[in-house]
Amino acid sequence: MKELIEKLKQILGCVSEEDVREANELADKILIELTAEHKVSAQEVYNILYAKYPNVDLQLWDANYYLLPLDDWKEVLDDVRVGLPDYLKDKFDCENFAIVTSARVALNYLINSCGIAVGGGHAFNLILAYENGKIVPHTYEPQSTGKIEFDLPYLVVDRTVILG
């Protein structure tokens, strides 16, 4: 995204602070071109998540879910992290990062498969990717590393996961 902003500045010949601000706003509105989204039913999502995380209270609020390939998830999640404040205990901490991340994915990309996992004194995101024709859950830590973690089921024990 930063490269895109710099390119916009060059193309537009931005010289004033106002021009730079306007170019940044335009860049923020440009959506990443997604490879494809895959529609799956809530029942399919439930079956996969329950099999992997049987101790989780699953709250599936939609009838269908739209999943992205993992490479698209990486771009989307990098994009929604732009402009987030630094961690600030009790003011903007784990649950705020998880909520804002999920909301921005829904708002900017109309994708409802970035859930919020809460419990055990911590919150993070659970994303559903579509890989090789299968639904594959991954955890995502938006507050610190901003990295997608693979197969860390211990992070989703005795929690509530909301997808909607």
C-alpha positions in Angstrom: 0.0 0.0 0.0 2.9 2.4 0.8 4.3 1.8 -2.7 0.9 2.6 -4.2 0.7 5.9 -2.2 4.2 6.9 -3.4 3.3 6.1 -7.0 0.1 8.2 -6.7 2.2 11.1 -5.4 4.5 10.8 -8.4 1.6 10.5 -10.9 -0.4 13.3 -9.4 2.7 15.5 -8.9 1.8 16.1 -5.3 3.6 19.1 -3.9 1.5 20.5 -1.1 0.5 18.8 2.1 -3.1 19.0 1.0 -2.2 17.1 -2.2 -0.4 14.4 -0.2 -3.3 14.0 2.2 -5.7 13.7 -0.8 -3.5 11.2 -2.5 -3.4 9.1 0.8 -7.2 9.2 1.1 -7.5 8.0 -2.5 -5.0 5.2 -1.9 -7.0 4.1 1.1 -10.1 3.8 -1.0 -8.5 1.5 -3.6 -9.4 -2.1 -2.9 -7.1 -5.0 -3.3 -8.1 -7.0 -6.3 -9.1 -10.4 -4.8 -8.4 -13.6 -6.7 -11.8 -15.1 -5.9 -14.1 -15.6 -2.9 -15.7 -18.9 -2.2 -19.2 -19.2 -0.7 -19.7 -21.9 1.9 -22.6 -22.7 4.2 -22.7 -22.0 7.9 -23.1 -25.8 8.4 -19.9 -26.5 6.5 -18.1 -23.9 8.6 -19.5 -25.4 11.8 -18.5 -28.9 10.8 -14.9 -27.9 10.2 -14.5 -25.7 13.2 -16.2 -28.0 15.6 -14.0 -30.9 14.4 -10.9 -28.9 15.0 -12.0 -26.9 18.1 -14.6 -29.0 20.0 -14.3 -26.9 23.2 -15.2 -23.6 21.5 -18.6 -21.9 21.7 -19.2 -21.2 18.0 -21.5 -18.2 17.2 -22.2 -18.3 13.4 -24.4 -15.4 12.6 -24.8 -15.7 8.9 -26.2 -18.5 6.7 -23.2 -18.4 4.3 -19.6 -17.3 4.5 -17.3 -16.0 1.9 -13.7 -17.2 2.1 -10.5 -16.0 0.4 -7.4 -17.9 -0.6 -4.6 -17.4 2.0 -2.6 -15.2 -0.3 -5.5 -12.8 -0.6 -6.0 -12.9 3.2 -2.4 -11.7 3.6 -3.0 -8.7 1.5 -6.4 -7.9 3.1 -5.0 -8.1 6.6 -2.0 -6.0 5.8 -4.4 -3.4 4.4 -6.8 -3.3 7.4 -3.8 -2.8 9.8 -3.0 0.5 8.1 -3.6 3.4 10.5 -4.3 1.3 13.6 -3.0 2.9 16.8 -0.3 1.3 19.0 -1.4 -1.0 21.8 -2.6 0.9 24.8 -3.6 -1.1 27.9 -7.4 -0.9 28.6 -7.9 1.8 25.9 -6.9 0.0 22.7 -5.8 -3.5 23.4 -6.5 -7.1 22.2 -10.3 -7.0 21.9 -10.2 -3.6 20.2 -7.7 -4.8 17.6 -9.8 -8.0 17.0 -13.0 -6.1 16.7 -11.6 -3.4 14.4 -9.9 -5.9 12.2 -13.1 -8.0 11.7 -15.1 -4.8 11.1 -12.7 -3.4 8.5 -12.6 -6.7 6.6 -16.4 -6.7 6.5 -16.6 -3.0 5.6 -13.8 -2.7 3.0 -14.1 -6.2 1.4 -17.6 -7.5 2.2 -16.0 -10.7 3.6 -17.6 -12.2 6.7 -15.0 -14.9 7.4 -12.8 -12.9 9.8 -14.1 -13.9 13.2 -13.4 -12.7 16.7 -12.1 -15.2 19.3 -12.5 -14.1 22.9 -11.9 -15.8 26.2 -9.1 -16.6 28.6 -8.2 -13.0 29.0 -7.3 -12.5 25.3 -8.9 -11.8 22.0 -7.7 -12.3 18.4 -9.1 -13.1 15.0 -9.9 -16.5 13.5 -9.9 -16.4 9.7 -11.2 -19.0 7.3 -9.2 -19.5 4.1 -10.1 -21.6 1.1 -7.2 -23.8 0.3 -7.2 -26.7 -2.2 -11.0 -26.9 -2.1 -11.2 -27.0 1.7 -12.1 -24.6 4.5 -8.9 -24.0 6.6 -9.0 -22.0 9.8 -6.1 -19.9 10.9 -5.5 -17.6 13.8 -4.5 -14.0 13.3 -2.9 -11.7 16.0 -3.7 -8.2 14.9 -2.4 -6.5 18.1 1.3 -7.5 18.0 2.8 -9.4 15.1 0.1 -8.9 12.5 0.9 -12.4 11.3 -1.3 -15.2 10.3 -0.5 -18.3 12.4 -1.0 -21.8 11.1 -2.6 -24.5 13.1 -2.4 -23.2 16.6 -5.4 -24.9 18.1 -4.3 -24.2 21.7 -5.1 -20.6 21.1 -8.7 -21.5 20.5 -9.6 -23.5 23.6 -12.4 -22.5 26.0 -13.3 -19.5 23.9 -16.2 -18.0 22.0 -15.7 -17.5 18.3 -18.1 -15.1 16.6 -18.4 -15.1 12.8 -20.9 -12.9 11.2 
